[in-house]
């Protein structure tokens, strides 16, 4: 028996803004974009890295009642704004080059590439506040 991660989720304030960021700035591909009228126009929106077709990230709008009460939704939004709702770790074979390409596309970094014991690492956040780490991992830590 094998268990693998197929889909993960990040909370987003605005699915259209998130879609533009993940596709235009990060270069990800749309996996699914389906609106289900029978579920109150619920939108299932997923993206994923090019070349990794078996992985998808759900860009999930913070729901209101009855799924989430207003207090909880506000707590989630507050955590998002601080960068503590989600973290996604991206790996690359050249952190400096990836940093330069993403910055040229308009990604605003919170941390520039720095040498760490495990490799070279940088940080940024998406428009909803979700944290990302961009890491070039040393072979002995891969």
RAUR-V281203 format. One record per residue. N is the residue number from 1. SS is DSSP state (H for helix, E for strand, C for the rest). PSI is psi in whole degrees, 0 to 359 (* if undefined). Layout:
BEGIN
n,ss,psi
N,SS,PSI
N,SS,PSI
END
This chain:
BEGIN
n,ss,psi
1,C,137
2,C,137
3,C,129
4,C,158
5,C,129
6,C,319
7,E,142
8,E,172
9,E,144
10,E,142
11,E,140
12,E,150
13,C,322
14,C,116
15,H,325
16,H,318
17,H,316
18,H,316
19,H,316
20,H,316
21,H,310
22,H,327
23,H,311
24,H,320
25,H,319
26,C,345
27,C,19
28,C,166
29,E,149
30,E,130
31,E,309
32,E,144
33,E,93
34,E,130
35,E,127
36,E,104
37,H,323
38,H,348
39,H,35
40,C,36
41,C,35
42,E,132
43,E,120
44,E,107
45,E,118
46,E,148
47,E,168
48,E,161
49,C,139
50,C,135
51,C,356
52,C,68
53,C,340
54,C,5
55,C,135
56,E,147
57,E,122
58,E,126
59,E,90
60,E,120
61,E,140
62,C,119
63,C,160
64,C,194
65,C,147
66,C,354
67,C,314
68,C,128
69,C,163
70,H,321
71,H,314
72,H,317
73,H,319
74,H,324
75,H,318
76,H,313
77,H,321
78,H,315
79,H,321
80,H,315
81,H,337
82,C,356
83,C,21
84,C,9
85,C,326
86,C,151
87,E,133
88,E,132
89,E,116
90,E,141
91,E,149
92,C,159
93,C,353
94,C,92
95,H,318
96,H,314
97,H,315
98,H,319
99,H,312
100,H,318
101,H,316
102,H,320
103,H,322
104,H,333
105,C,357
106,C,6
107,C,128
108,C,116
109,E,141
110,E,339
111,E,129
112,E,165
113,E,131
114,E,146
115,E,132
116,E,168
117,C,333
118,C,354
119,E,205
120,E,136
121,E,142
122,E,164
123,E,147
124,E,172
125,E,152
126,C,175
127,C,340
128,C,354
129,C,358
130,C,137
131,E,143
132,E,143
133,E,134
134,E,114
135,E,135
136,E,102
137,E,134
138,C,144
139,H,323
140,H,348
141,H,356
142,C,*
END
